[in-house]
Amino acid sequence: MEPDETELAVGDRVLRIRETGDIDGHPIVYFHGTPGSRLDLAFGDVLLSGQSVRIISFDRPGYGGSTEAAFGLSSVARDALSIADSLGLGAFTTLGLSGGGPFALAAAAVGGDRIKGVGVASGAGPFEYVPNALDKLSEIDKKAYSHLPANPETAALGFASGFEELAQMLRNGDDEAVIAEFAPALSERDRVLMSDGMVGSKVIGSMREGLSKSVLGGGWDNVAWIGHWDFEISQVRCPVLLWYGEQDLMAPPAHGQWLEENLLNAKLTIRPSEGHFGLVDHFSEVLRELAEL
C-alpha cells in the first residue's frame, strides 16, 4: 500500500498516524526517535515491496500533527493500543528507534499478551540505572533533570529548551547546519548516512515535521525516558530484540547491555563499526526478524 495518513481522536486530543506496507501483513507499531515523527521510516518505503509487514507510525503528543499534551511512557503505550483498536488489529509487534525504544517496551508492559514481541534499535535504557548515562547529559538536560520527579512540567520546559536551536535550523531549511549540529555525536558510519542524499534528507525531514509546531514533545520525551520509567521492566514478558552499534555515541551499547540483563527474554546484537543509525542499514533484516516473533 502507498503511505496513508489518518487522524484518531483520543479524548480531546488528535493523533496523527501513518501506515505503509502490506495491509494484510504482520502489523508493527513504530515509535519514532527523539526528536522525530511518524515520518522516521520514510527512508524505508522503497524497501517494503515483497515484505509481508504493515507499519503503523504515529506522532507522539506535541510532535508533528498530534495535539500537544503532557505524556509518559505508559500513556503513549495506551495511545498505541487505541490506534491498534481503531485499525482492527489484534496482536502486533512494536519497534522503537532511539528515544522511541522505551515507548516500544512500555507498550509491551501495558499491552500484555497482545504484544508478540518488541524491537529496540539504538534505544535508551533507564538513565538512572545505565552506568554513567546521567553524567553524559548536556548542562541544559542536567538542569532540567534536577526538577524530577517533583516538577515534571518544569523539567519538560527545560528539556524542550534544548531543542529550540535545532528547531530553528529545521524551520530555516538549513540541512547543512543540522548535520553540523549533530556531527560531534555521529560515528563515522552515521556521518556517511546523514550525508547520503536520500537517507539524510528523510531523517532530517522527519525531525523537521516533528518540531514544526512545538519543541515540547521533545521535552516530554526526555521527562519520560531520562526520568524514572513509569512501568516495571519485569512486566515485559514477550521476546525483545535489541540492536546497537558498537560506535554509537548517542545510545552506547551499555544501554542495550542493561536491557538484556534486566529483561526476561531479550537478545542483544552489537554491530561492530556501526553507530546510531544501524536501523537504516539493516531495515529489511529487522523487519524480517520482527515478523518471525
C-alpha positions in Angstrom: 0.0 0.0 0.0 1.1 3.6 -0.6 1.7 5.6 2.6 -1.7 6.6 4.0 -2.2 9.2 6.8 -5.2 9.5 9.1 -6.1 11.1 12.4 -7.5 9.5 15.5 -9.3 11.4 18.2 -8.4 10.3 21.7 -10.4 12.3 24.2 -9.8 15.9 23.4 -6.6 15.1 21.5 -5.8 14.1 18.0 -3.0 11.6 17.0 -1.6 11.8 13.5 -1.0 8.3 12.0 0.9 7.0 9.0 0.5 3.5 7.5 2.6 1.8 4.9 3.5 -1.7 3.7 1.2 -4.7 3.2 -2.3 -4.1 4.6 -2.6 -7.8 5.3 1.0 -8.2 6.6 2.4 -8.6 10.1 1.5 -5.4 11.9 4.4 -3.4 13.5 3.6 -0.3 15.5 6.6 2.0 15.3 7.7 4.6 18.0 9.8 7.4 16.5 13.0 8.8 17.8 13.7 12.0 19.8 13.2 14.3 18.1 11.4 12.7 15.2 7.9 12.0 13.8 5.7 9.5 12.1 8.0 10.0 9.0 11.0 8.4 10.6 10.8 5.3 8.5 10.0 7.0 5.2 13.6 6.2 4.1 12.5 2.5 4.0 9.3 2.8 2.0 11.0 1.7 -1.2 12.3 -1.5 0.7 8.8 -2.7 1.7 7.9 -4.3 -1.6 7.7 -8.1 -1.1 7.9 -7.7 2.7 4.8 -9.0 4.4 4.7 -6.3 7.1 2.3 -3.4 7.8 4.0 -0.5 9.6 1.9 1.9 11.7 3.7 5.0 12.9 2.3 8.0 14.8 3.4 11.3 16.2 3.6 11.5 20.0 1.8 14.4 21.6 3.3 17.7 20.6 5.1 16.3 17.6 4.1 16.9 14.0 0.3 16.5 13.6 -0.5 15.3 17.1 -2.0 17.6 19.8 0.3 18.9 22.4 -0.1 17.3 25.8 1.9 16.0 28.8 2.8 12.3 28.5 4.8 9.5 29.8 5.9 6.1 28.6 2.7 4.3 29.7 0.3 6.9 28.4 1.9 6.7 24.9 1.6 3.0 25.1 -2.1 3.3 25.7 -2.3 5.7 22.7 -0.7 3.0 20.6 -3.2 0.4 21.8 -6.0 2.9 21.0 -4.6 3.2 17.5 -4.4 -0.6 17.1 -8.0 -0.9 18.2 -9.1 1.7 15.7 -7.4 -0.2 12.9 -8.9 -3.5 14.0 -5.5 -5.0 14.9 -5.3 -8.0 17.3 -1.8 -9.0 18.3 1.1 -6.9 17.0 4.8 -6.2 17.4 6.4 -2.9 18.4 9.6 -1.3 17.2 11.3 1.8 18.7 14.3 3.8 17.5 16.5 5.7 19.9 14.1 7.7 22.2 11.3 5.5 20.8 12.8 2.4 22.3 11.4 2.9 25.9 7.9 3.5 24.5 8.1 0.3 22.5 8.9 -1.6 25.7 6.2 0.2 27.6 3.6 -0.9 25.1 4.6 -4.5 25.8 4.3 -3.9 29.5 0.9 -2.3 29.2 -0.4 -4.4 26.3 0.5 -7.8 27.9 -0.2 -10.8 25.7 -1.4 -8.7 22.9 2.2 -7.7 22.1 4.0 -10.5 20.3 7.5 -9.0 20.5 9.5 -5.8 20.7 12.4 -4.4 18.7 14.6 -1.7 20.1 17.1 -0.1 17.7 19.7 2.0 19.4 17.3 2.7 22.2 17.7 4.5 25.5 17.8 2.4 28.7 16.8 3.8 32.1 19.3 6.7 32.7 19.1 6.3 36.4 20.5 2.7 36.1 22.7 2.6 33.0 26.2 3.3 34.2 27.4 6.9 33.5 24.3 7.8 31.5 23.3 10.8 33.6 26.8 12.1 33.7 26.8 12.4 29.9 23.8 14.7 29.7 24.3 18.2 28.5 24.2 21.0 31.0 20.7 22.0 29.8 19.5 18.5 30.3 21.2 18.1 33.7 19.4 21.3 34.9 16.1 20.1 33.6 16.6 16.6 35.2 17.2 18.3 38.6 13.5 19.2 38.7 12.5 15.5 38.6 10.5 13.8 40.0 8.9 16.8 41.9 8.2 19.1 38.9 7.8 17.3 35.6 6.2 20.3 33.9 9.2 22.5 34.7 11.6 19.7 33.7 9.7 19.3 30.3 10.1 23.0 29.6 13.8 22.8 30.5 14.4 19.8 28.3 12.4 21.4 25.5 14.6 24.5 25.5 17.5 22.3 24.4 15.6 21.6 21.1 15.0 25.3 20.2 18.1 25.9 18.2 17.7 22.7 16.2 14.1 23.5 15.6 15.0 27.0 14.2 17.6 25.4 11.8 15.0 23.0 10.6 12.4 25.7 10.1 15.0 27.7 8.1 15.7 24.7 5.9 19.3 24.7 6.8 20.1 21.0 6.4 23.9 21.5 6.4 23.6 23.3 9.8 21.5 20.4 11.2 24.2 17.9 10.1 26.9 20.1 11.7 24.9 20.3 14.9 24.8 16.5 15.2 28.3 15.9 14.0 30.0 15.5 17.4 27.5 12.8 18.3 27.8 10.9 15.0 30.0 7.9 14.3 31.9 7.6 11.0 29.1 5.4 9.6 26.4 7.8 10.9 28.1 10.7 9.1 28.1 8.7 5.8 24.4 8.0 6.2 23.5 11.6 7.1 25.4 12.8 4.1 23.5 10.5 1.8 21.1 12.5 -0.4 18.1 10.2 0.2 18.7 8.9 3.7 19.9 12.2 5.2 17.0 14.1 3.7 14.5 11.7 5.1 16.0 11.7 8.6 16.1 15.5 8.6 12.7 15.7 7.1 11.2 13.6 9.9 12.8 15.9 12.5 11.6 18.9 10.6 8.0 17.6 10.7 8.3 16.6 14.4 9.4 20.0 15.5 7.4 22.0 13.0 4.9 23.4 15.6 6.5 22.9 19.0 9.5 21.6 20.9 7.5 20.5 23.9 7.1 17.0 22.5 10.8 16.6 22.9 10.7 18.0 26.4 8.1 15.4 27.5 10.0 12.6 25.7 13.0 13.4 27.9 10.9 13.5 31.0 9.5 10.1 30.1 12.8 8.2 29.5 15.6 10.2 31.1 13.4 10.4 34.2 12.1 7.4 36.1 10.4 4.9 33.9 6.7 4.6 34.8 6.4 0.9 34.2 8.2 -2.1 35.6 10.6 -3.7 33.2 9.6 -7.1 34.6 6.2 -6.6 33.0 7.7 -7.1 29.6 7.3 -10.8 29.1 7.4 -11.2 25.3 10.6 -11.6 23.3 12.7 -8.5 22.8 15.3 -8.0 20.1 18.0 -5.3 20.8 20.2 -3.9 18.1 23.1 -1.5 18.9 26.1 -0.1 17.2 29.5 -0.5 18.8 30.4 3.0 17.8 27.1 4.6 18.9 27.8 7.9 20.7 24.1 8.7 21.5 22.9 5.4 22.8 26.1 3.4 23.6 25.9 -0.4 23.9 25.8 -0.1 27.7 22.1 0.8 27.3 21.4 -2.4 25.3 23.5 -4.4 27.8 21.5 -3.2 30.7 18.2 -4.0 28.9 19.4 -7.5 28.0 20.4 -8.2 31.6 17.1 -6.9 33.1 14.5 -8.1 30.6 13.1 -11.6 30.9 13.6 -12.6 27.3 16.0 -10.5 25.3 18.6 -11.0 22.6 21.2 -8.3 22.1 23.1 -7.8 18.8 26.0 -5.3 18.9 27.2 -4.5 15.4 30.9 -3.5 15.0 31.8 -0.3 13.2 28.2 1.0 13.3 26.7 3.9 15.1 23.2 5.2 16.0 21.5 4.7 12.6 22.1 1.0 12.1 18.4 0.5 11.5 18.9 2.2 8.2 21.5 -0.3 7.0 19.6 -3.3 8.4 15.9 -2.2 7.9 14.8 -5.2 5.8 16.6 -7.7 8.1 15.0 -6.1 11.2 11.5 -6.3 9.7 12.0 -10.0 8.9 13.2 -10.7 12.4 10.2 -8.9 14.0 7.7 -10.7 11.7 9.1 -14.0 12.9 8.4 -13.3 16.6 
